[in-house]
């Protein structure tokens, strides 16, 4: 009889559990998980944060534009300064050329007709200032002695 009882139990399990004869695990009803809700205070914080970030971004754009404007003015001033420096160098060359003794001597000879005086054309204010003999010869003797 024992096998008949086992057969009855087998059939009872078959009806209860299905083909694989394993009991189905009853699922417990899960507690509903509440979705985190955003409160009004959280919304205000988020909006305030967005405004602050927007203000910072606008500030960065404005400061970049100001820096670009100042850099443009600096570059313009540097170019103007370089042009003035070139003019100064040109004027210095012209001054050097105009004050060169050779240029002055040539202009005096060509335009004004000036010539060097001869030794007998010198005028001395006092007779003791008159050199004894040729002045160039005396100067040469003093220079080499």
Phi, psi and omega in degrees: 000339181300317179294330178293320178295321179293322179294321179296316179295321178299313180294323178296318177294324180296317179293320184285318191252344179100197188294318185279358175058026177253139181293140178280138180280123180283128181277134178279142177295123182281147178289138181291128178273125180281135175288139179294124181264146180270124181275171179296323179296320177296319179297319179296319178297317181296315180295318178297317178299319178297320178295320179295315179297318177297318179295320178296317179297317178296320177298320178296317180296316181295318180293324177296319178295320179294317179297319178296321178296315179295319179297322178296317178297320179296315179297320177297317179295320179296317178296318179296320179296320179295321178295318178295322179297321176297319178296320178298316179297319178298318179294322177297320178295318179295322178295315179300318180294318183289330182263003177294133185298326180293318180296316179298317180295317179296317178295320180297319181288315186282310187276321185259349179072027181279150177223160177288142179284152175276163182300332180277354178265357178292145177243126178248139182285326177232154183288333179288342177283345181289126180288151177275113180086198182282128183293319181295322179293316179297320180295320179295320180295318180291326182290323185264001178252000000 
